[in-house]
């Protein structure tokens, strides 16, 4: 329970209202009253239905699919809070959309992750809380404080509870640091798959670096989007002699035919978090969902009470 209710308010956008409600419950608060709908031409309309004057406001809104609608909704909510004289405005963005467009990979490419940061700050956002940014440098795109929380402790605790004792695998070279951190937490071995990406959302597994023969393996990634990477890597690991293949990620984007691919793949179980809502039709038996609400609620409490947030990064 928080020591005071007069200055803190938690609101949830429409992108992941159940997560916002769970966060508020962990804090012992009622979720703020806000009406969100559409004008007939499709424009977003937001109405704050309680006073926020002088309050520390936290807005929970991942910018997941439909990304543009949810992003614009968040910007409008922030603007409404600023004009309603909120004392501080923190955007709690469990999943930061456009994070994969963090650099120029070809001439004349935009850096959309930076553009989104500019939009959030221009709207009136004074702080951002997010989970597992795809690229760490995105923190530097903001001229306001950013708290990049990590979900790995939640995932690691689950695998400790089930007694996992195999090899941690990174599906590509870029994810080696993440996989190594998980391996250290679980006191497990480490392997890396050399992957080539000829075009966006297309991945080809090349070689397995490390010993996986006869062992359980756990693929660790931050995002599962079309599931092409994890499915191809899982097949490659089975070819290399892996006994059973498991997978986990923070953000279950699951676009296109991802669920069908996972269902038909060699992966026995996929553990994800609820940074992105997963509709009932995508909740196949292979998918297990863990909640990040306690982590986000603790971060909000520490920000509100002006305590260190860095302890949550360990």
GUROVEX-537310 format. One record per atom (N, C-alpha, C, O): x, y, z. Coordinates in steps of 0.001 Angstrom, whole numbers, plus 500000, padded with zeros to 6 digits. Layout:
XYZ
...
***
This chain:
500834498804500000
500000500000500000
500874501253500000
501902501305500675
500459502245499247
501197503498499208
500780504388500374
499635504313500819
501674505220500875
501379506021502055
500412507167501795
499882507739502747
500166507521500542
499323508678500237
498641508453498895
499239507890497979
497383508894498774
496643508690497542
496317510008496838
495709509991495767
496695511117497397
496256512413496895
497009512840495642
496463513574494818
498254512394495484
499083512943494424
499444511940493338
500113512313492374
499028510681493454
499385509687492444
498127509137491798
497149508828492479
498161509016490478
497047508450489733
497604507595488599
498536507995487900
497021506420488431
497416505508487361
496258505378486384
495132505070486774
496549505616485103
495547505510484048
495992504454483046
497188504240482845
495029503803482426
495333502807481409
494739503178480076
493541503444479977
495575503199479035
495051503359477687
494377502073477242
494322501098477992
493871502075476034
493116500912475556
494007499775475060
493504498686474782
495323500001474943
496206498975474373
496321497741475248
496355496624474732
496384497919476580
496526496774477483
495898497121478829
496582497216479848
494586497305478808
493859497715480013
493975496696481151
494087497106482306
493954495373480875
494112494409481975
495430494575482726
495460494440483949
496519494866482015
497809495082482677
497757496333483534
498257496330484659
497156497412483019
497033498641483800
496226498398485069
496577498902486136
495152497631484958
494324497321486123
495114496516487146
495000496754488348
495914495566486675
496718494739487577
497773495576488293
498035495368489478
498370496506487585
499362497404488194
498711498233489292
499256498356490389
497543498801488996
496832499612489989
496495498787491228
496613499274492352
496080497549491026
495747496683492167
496968496421493028
496866496398494255
498131496221492399
499357496000493164
499712497223494005
500327497098495064
499325498392493533
499612499633494255
498511499991495247
498640500964495991
497434499215495264
496319499511496149
495527500718495706
494959501428496536
495482500966494381
494806502136493826
493656501720492920
493632500608492392
492712502624492751
491702502475491712
492279503044490419
492922504094490429
492051502355489321
492513502859488036
491779504161487713
490567504259487905
492517505158487222
491928506451486909
490817506336485872
490853505475484993
489836507215485991
488677507193485080
488992508010483833
489339509188483910
488863507365482703
489172508013481429
488346507354480340
488229506129480304
487774508150479459
486973507631478350
487740507813477053
488205508908476736
487866506719476306
488561506750475019
487641506165473961
487186505029474096
487365506916472922
486582506395471809
487027507074470521
488075507719470488
486249506936469478
486618507474468167
485507508373467631
484322508094467814
485904509441466976
484966510203466183
484611509382464934
485283508398464626
483577509780464234
483127509000463083
484175508916461981
484177507966461198
485064509900461914
486104509846460883
487338509073461322
488325509019460588
487298508474462510
488398507645462993
489354508339463934
490231507683464497
489223509646464129
490105510354465051
489855509895466487
488721509607466872
490934509832467272
490840509406468660
490333510542469539
490767511686469411
489400510204470439
488894511186471396
489165510679472813
488824509547473157
489776511527473619
490113511176475002
489459512181475939
489492513387475693
488867511680477008
488297512557478026
488697512042479412
488340510927479790
489435512854480161
489812512505481534
488617512818482430
488139513952482456
488142511830483152
486885511978483891
487087512181485390
486182511914486180
488258512646485779
488510513015487167
489641514034487186
490403514144486225
489746514769488270
490782515787488336
492169515155488459
492349514151489148
493132515750487788
494526515318487901
495407516501488286
496633516393488264
494801517616488634
495565518811488975
496522518521490131
496105518068491196
497800518786489907
498806518586490944
499169517146491213
499895516870492168
498687516209490397
498933514785490640
500142514283489855
500465514803488787
500801513267490400
501815512518489661
501071511438488876
500544510491489459
501033511585487558
500218510726486699
501097509709485977
502150510047485436
500642508459485982
501324507369485266
500329506785484264
499234506361484632
500727506771483000
499849506300481919
500418504995481368
501525504981480829
499674503904481499
500127502589481039
499598502360479623
498389502260479418
500500502278478655
500088502129477256
501246501589476416
502104502358475983
501280500259476180
502274499749475229
501897500176473819
500715500282473492
502899500422472987
502614500820471603
502725499604470692
503533499562469764
501886498617470989
501821497388470214
500745497528469135
500189498611468953
500452496448468423
499453496483467354
498077496834467910
497682496307468950
497324497733467219
497741498550466068
498652499690466522
498217500598467230
499888499637466119
500938500486466673
500608501968466535
500692502717467508
500240502389465346
500007503813465124
498828504326465944
498900505418466507
497745503555466018
496587503961466815
496954504083468284
496575505052468943
497688503109468799
498044503133470218
499045504237470538
498992504831471614
499952504512469609
500907505592469812
500196506946469838
500431507756470735
499336507187468865
498612508458468822
497725508602470055
497617509690470621
497095507518470469
496270507559471682
497101507974472890
496665508796473696
498294507408473014
499168507773474125
499535509247474076
499511509925475103
499872509749472901
500229511161472759
499060512063473160
499254513091473808
497864511675472776
496679512485473104
496405512450474603
496042513469475190
496576511280475230
496377511190476676
497377512081477407
497015512802478337
498634512026476981
499662512868477608
499300514343477471
499399515109478429
498881514731476269
498507516124476046
497337516532476937
497316517635477481
496358515628477081
495198515920477929
495624516099479377
495127516992480063
496548515251479853
497029515361481234
497791516672481443
497640517327482474
498599517042480470
499370518284480586
498437519487480663
498642520388481476
497414519497479814
496479520615479794
495558520619481008
494947521640481325
495456519465481696
494649519386482912
495483519671484162
495013519469485282
496721520141483972
497599520595485065
498115519475485955
498289519667487159
498366518285485360
499051517235486120
500435517746486515
501086518462485755
500870517368487711
502180517820488187
503308517168487392
504200517853486893
503261515842487279
504233515113486468
503477514083485631
502417513597486026
504044513762484465
503422512799483554
504471511761483166
505469512087482524
504239510520483559
505136509418483224
504415508466482284
503329507981482604
505002508196481136
504460507212480197
505066505851480516
506274505655480376
504234504921480940
504669503549481213
504382502745479949
503238502384479672
505439502473479189
505311501844477871
505960500460477951
507136500313477616
505213499448478387
505822498117478553
506491497595477286
507550496970477343
505860497859476141
506464497506474862
506588498772474027
505585499413473711
507823499135473668
508101500360472917
508130500019471432
509119499490470923
507030500331470741
506970500076469312
507953500937468529
508386501982469014
508302500512467340
509274501169466461
510706501059466979
511612501676466418
510923500280468046
512272500181468615
513255499507467660
514464499709467775
512754498716466728
513659498034465799
514124498943464667
514991498567463879
513545500140464588
514019501136463612
514860502164464365
514507503341464438
515971501703464921
516791502513465815
518044503071465146
518831503763465792
518237502780463863
519434503255463163
519184503168461659
518236502524461207
520044503823460900
519934503751459450
520640502496458954
521841502330459164
519897501617458299
520499500409457734
520691500521456228
521301499653455604
520168501595455652
520330501857454216
520223503360453998
519665504069454835
520749503850452884
520636505299452623
519185505759452627
518302505073452113
518952506927453214
517647507582453246
516634506881454136
515441507170454049
517083505959454998
516195505344455992
515902506330457119
516775507118457482
514688506305457682
514409507110458875
514928506411460123
515201505211460094
515066507144461208
515347506551462517
514077506775463341
513975507731464109
513125505878463163
511778506094463675
511719506020465188
510879506679465801
512587505237465803
512601505167467266
512908506537467873
512363506888468920
513774507305467224
514087508663467672
512904509599467439
512604510446468279
512235509446466298
511060510262465993
509986510064467066
509391511032467541
509741508809467444
508732508520468475
509135509156469800
508285509696470509
510414509099470141
510896509751471365
510611511251471322
510156511828472310
510878511882470177
510606513315470032
509125513625470218
508768514607470869
508266512786469645
506826513003469752
506363512905471204
505551513714471654
506871511929471924
506473511747473325
506883512953474170
506108513441474992
508096513420473961
508573514573474736
507794515830474354
507408516611475223
507565516023473062
506828517203472609
505403517235473157
504862518307473430
504798516057473315
503427515989473823
503344516394475284
502299516848475748
504463516228476022
504463516600477435
504911515509478374
504841515677479591
505377514380477834
505888513305478680
507141513772479410
508042514349478802
507197513520480724
508344513956481524
509229512796481981
510337513006482474
508731511582481812
509520510400482176
508933509206481435
507730509154481179
509791508245481093
509341507024480425
509820505816481218
510976505743481634
508905504870481418
509247503570481993
508917502526480936
507807502504480405
509872501669480634
509635500649479616
510289499346480054
510990499304481065
510058498291479292
510606496970479620
511353496427478411
510818496387477303
512585496012478632
513410495366477610
513371496092476259
512833495584475275
513954497283476244
514125497997474981
514925497140474008
515922496524474387
514491497104472772
515190496281471782
516623496745471567
517511495936471297
516844498046471686
518188498600471522
518453499585472658
517694500533472857
519520499355473391
519811500179474554
520014501638474246
519753502493475091
520487501946473021
520776503343472700
519516504198472618
519614505425472591
518340503584472580
517098504357472510
516936505233473751
516299506283473682
517505504815474883
517474505677476075
518033507059475753
517525508073476232
519075507088474946
519723508341474606
518950509184473609
519311510335473362
517890508628473031
517062509394472101
516167510385472843
515621511309472240
516021510188474159
515152511039474968
515981512087475708
517124511832476086
515397513262475910
515999514291476745
515303514362478100
515344515387478781
514664513256478480
514003513115479775
514456511789480383
515019510956479672
514223511569481683
514631510293482290
513897509099481666
512702509170481379
514622508024481465
514057506767480965
514501505646481896
515688505504482187
513543504852482361
513836503693483208
513593502429482393
512448502001482249
514665501817481851
514517500620481019
514559499351481877
515627498774482084
513418498927482364
513353497746483225
513653496486482417
513572496492481189
514000495409483117
514269494137482445
513368493052483020
513121492995484225
512885492192482125
511984491107482537
512725489811482823
512119488832483257
514041489798482582
514785488557482740
514649487912484121
514522486689484197
514670488685485224
514493488037486525
513174487266486639
513123486216487279
512116487782486022
510821487100486050
510913485785485293
510444484753485772
511519485823484110
511674484614483307
512616483626483984
512350482424484007
513722484136484536
514697483256485189
514088482560486404
514341481378486634
513288483289487182
512650482681488352
511732481533487942
511639480520488634
511055481707486804
510184480624486334
511014479377486011
510658478269486414
512119479563485283
512913478391484899
513638477764486088
513923476566486086
513936478573487098
514463477997488337
513408477131489009
513720476063489537
512161477588488991
511078476864489659
510773475520489007
510321474590489675
511020475418487695
510753474154486997
512012473301486877
511979472210486308
513131473807487421
514358473021487451
515064472884486120
515659471841485849
515018473906485282
515716473830483997
517219473741484234
517772474488485040
517881472816483522
519319472616483735
520063472359482426
521067471648482403
519565472941481346
520180472702480048
521100473814479597
521878474351480386
521008474159478314
521873475160477685
521021476342477224
519966476156476618
521481477543477512
520814478753477037
521346479072475649
522551479014475406
520433479409474738
520828479662473351
520366481047472922
519210481419473122
521286481806472328
520919483060471683
520638482773470219
521447482119469560
519505483247469688
519180482962468284
520020483748467284
519930483511466079
520837484682467772
521739485413466887
522873486022467709
522838486022468940
523861486532467015
525028487121467682
524624488328468528
525141488528469627
523690489133468001
523289490353468696
522648490103470048
522696490970470922
522048488932470239
521386488627471506
522261487873472489
521773487383473507
523565487774472191
524465486979473030
524545487508474457
524602486727475406
524551488831474614
524642489418475955
523434489032476788
523567488682477961
522258489097476185
521030488726476884
521057487249477292
520711486903478421
521470486388476364
521522484958476650
522566484643477720
522344483789478579
523707485339477665
524743485107478665
524251485480480062
524545484786481035
523503486578480157
522958486992481450
521988485955481996
521988485679483195
521163485380481129
520245484324481567
521021483080481986
520690482438482983
522050482748481221
522859481569481563
523519481733482927
523601480774483694
523990482941483236
524610483188484538
523590483048485665
523909482520486730
522367483519485435
521331483418486458
520951481962486729
520659481590487866
520956481144485676
520537479750485811
521720478793485967
521535477580486062
522949479349485994
524166478520486085
524162477451484991
524416476272485237
523863477915483766
523725477003482630
524775477303481581
525437478340481625
524922476382480635
525820476584479521
525245477566478511
524089477973478620
526058477944477530
525657478945476550
526024478486475143
527102477939474913
525110478718474213
525371478478472790
524773479632471996
523865480316472468
525286479842470794
524838480934469933
524608480387468530
525372479554468044
523556480862467893
523281480475466509
523644481639465597
523194482767465801
524449481357464608
524815482357463604
523654482494462636
523280481530461968
523078483699462557
521865483922461764
522102485002460730
522815485974460977
521496484821459568
521529485836458523
520109486318458268
519186485507458180
519920487646458148
518592488209457863
518646488913456505
519049490075456438
518250488237455420
518333488837454091
517361489998453878
517609490870453046
516259490010454626
515285491100454534
514465491123455818
514499490152456573
513718492217456097
512948492306457333
511978491143457487
511343490717456523
511871490627458732
510983489521459081
511340488212458389
510527487289458343
512562488129457847
513050486882457256
514406486571457875
515319487396457839
514532485357458450
515785484976459097
516181483574458663
515331482702458485
517483483368458494
518004482065458130
519051481643459149
520078482305459300
518794480539459850
519761480011460807
520887479324460051
520648478560459115
522118479604460466
523260479095459720
523995477991460490
523943476822460107
524684478373461584
525500477412462321
525256477547463823
524974478637464322
525368476427464532
525246476418465992
526649476460466581
527476475593466302
526907477469467393
528204477621468045
528034477206469499
527461477948470297
528532476016469848
528362475495471197
527830474076471162
527380473598470120
527880473409472292
527474472003472388
526046471899472906
525771472272474047
525134471393472075
523741471207472488
523296469760472364
522163469435472719
524145468900471878
523765467506471621
523305466805472902
524016466801473906
522117466216472855
521586465453473973
521107466291475143
520818465747476209
521015467613474971
520669468500476092
519366469251475834
518969469466474689
518714469641476924
517600470585476815
518176471959476503
519208472345477052
517508472695475621
517996474026475283
516864475040475448
515691474728475242
517241476246475818
516282477329476009
516688478511475136
517727479131475365
515868478820474141
516091479980473281
515615481232474006
514482481278474484
516461482238474092
516137483474474799
516183484643473820
517196484869473157
515068485389473734
515022486560472854
514168487626473520
513460487341474486
514228488853473013
513382489912473586
512033489985472896
511038490334473531
511975489661471594
510737489776470821
510538488514469982
511476488020469357
509316488002469975
508903487023468970
507831487700468135
506727487958468613
508165487983466884
507240488691466003
506547487683465086
505485487166465432
507123487404463942
506519486422463032
506877484990463436
506330484033462888
507792484844464391
508263483546464909
509172482815463926
509563481676464178
509510483450462818
510384482787461860
511744482452462439
512272481368462192
512322483374463212
513649483148463784
513639481969464755
514416481027464595
512762482016465760
512802480960466789
512452479597466207
513009478583466627
511538479564465248
511152478278464647
512314477701463844
512618476514463958
512968478538463029
514108478061462238
515273477648463124
515925476634462875
515533478445464163
516632478119465070
516322476830465835
517211476006466044
515067476655466250
514686475423466948
514931474201466069
515421473175466543
514589474315464798
514831473201463872
516324472932463733
516752471779463682
517119474010463671
518567473856463552
519151473190464800
520067472373464704
518619473542465962
519098472947467211
518754471457467283
519552470655467768
517580471097466806
517225469676466782
518142468917465829
518535467786466114
518484469533464701
519431468906463764
520794468706464425
521506467747464127
521147469633465333
522434469541466032
522380468588467213
523366468446467937
521239467930467420
521145466906468454
520509467330469757
520538466569470723
519935468522469818
519285468966471057
518143468029471417
517410467562470546
518000467760472705
516967466834473180
515585467472473120
514699466958472437
515390468570473814
514132469318473817
514439470801473660
515450471288474166
513572471512472965
513775472940472729
512647473731473388
511467473469473154
513030474698474213
512087475618474841
512457477037474384
513563477268473895
511539477964474545
511808479343474139
511128480303475097
510099479984475693
511717481485475238
511084482530476043
511407483886475438
512427484058474770
510529484839475680
510760486211475245
509953487137476136
509055486702476856
510282488413476078
509533489418476837
508291489854476080
507198489905476644
508460490170474795
507376490768474019
506848489790472972
507545489476472007
505628489312473158
505011488376472220
504190489158471203
502979489315471358
504861489649470158
504169490407469117
503231489482468333
502069489814468095
503754488319467939
502957487246467315
502124487746466137
500905487574466111
502785488358465174
502085488867464004
502020487815462904
502763486834462911
501115488044461963
500985487150460824
500645485729461248
499718485504462026
501409484771460723
501172483347460999
502033482823462140
502323481628462200
502446483712463053
503366483317464120
502818482169464963
503541481213465246
501562482250465361
501002481226466248
500974479869465557
501294478852466173
500598479848464290
500585478580463542
502001478009463431
502197476802463569
502977478867463183
504366478401463098
504820477792464428
505440476729464452
504508478475465530
504911477968466839
504216476645467157
504821475728467712
502949476564466798
502184475336467061
502799474139466351
502824473036466896
503289474353465146
503823473251464337
505328473066464506
505915472194463867
505956473866465351
507412473843465479
507889472767466443
507099472061467069
509216472669466538
509838471717467468
509894472247468894
510365471542469787
509428473464469130
509476474065470465
508388473467471344
507225473415470944
508757473012472545
507805472374473445
506980473389474232
505796473164474484
507605474519474627
506904475527475411
507513476887475122
508728477019474978
506645477911475036
507097479287474834
506585480111476006
505375480227476200
507491480681476784
507115481510477933
507287482971477538
508351483369477063
506241483769477734
506250485185477373
505712485991478547
505242485424479533
505782487308478441
505179488168479455
503973488894478849
503704488805477651
503265489607479709
502051490300479265
502287491780478964
501378492595479128
503514492139478521
503731493518478076
502810493852476912
502391494998476749
502497492843476106
501554492949474993
500397492007475276
500633490849475622
499149492459475142
498026491556475394
497959490465474325
498138490739473138
497705489247474747
497578488127473811
496112487721473771
495584487259474783
495439487877472635
494019487538472550
493790486044472720
494703485253472481
492596485644473126
492305484222473388
492649483301472228
493133482191472446
492404483749470987
492651482881469840
494125482592469615
494464481676468865
495012483357470252
496448483116470113
497040482398471325
498237482108471345
496232482112472318
496735481480473538
496720479964473396
495911479274474017
497622479463472573
497728478025472378
498357477383473611
498941478068474450
498232476078473711
498712475357474897
500212475516475114
500686475431476247
500959475744474043
502412475878474161
502831477182474835
503952477282475334
501953478176474858
502318479504475347
501933479658476815
500788479413477196
502900480065477631
502660480378479039
502976481856479250
504015482342478803
502075482573479935
502204484020480102
502533484357481553
501832483931482472
503606485125481753
503987485632483070
503695487130483123
503740487810482098
503402487634484297
503014489038484429
504179489929484833
504987489577485693
504246491094484191
505231492123484560
504601493180485466
505256494162485814
503339492988485850
502655493990486676
503385494272487991
503545495440488344
503838493248488734
504560493552489979
505816494392489744
506119495288490532
506541494109488674
507754494869488345
507410496327488045
508049497237488572
506410496547487206
506032497910486836
505432498656488021
505673499852488191
504659497961488834
504074498605490014
505161499051490983
505076500137491557
506173498224491165
507270498588492067
508061499773491511
508496500644492265
508243499802490186
508929500943489577
508131502224489784
508702503266490106
506828502153489603
505971503331489812
506048503787491260
506157504981491536
505991502840492181
506063503197493603
507373503896493918
507384504898494633
508468503386493399
509778503967493687
509927505351493053
510524506246493651
509391505528491855
509444506853491226
508621507844492042
509061508966492294
507438507431492451
506553508307493219
507163508693494562
507051509838495000
507815507717495217
508418507979496524
509845508490496420
510525508663497431
510298508731495191
511638509274494932
512724508378495507
513666508840496150
512564507077495255
513553506078495660
514298505587494411
513886505861493284
515381504870494626
516160504339493515
515353503303492731
514698502436493311
515413503411491417
514789502434490541
515830501424490037
515475500342489570
517091501778490133
518159500940489562
518223499560490192
518724498626489565
517730499405491418
517759498089492052
516903497105491284
517111495896491394
515938497593490501
515074496704489726
515751496187488465
515212495320487777
516941496721488158
517659496262486973
518500495008487271
519027494384486350
518623494642488551
519507493531488917
518780492197488815
519368491151489086
***
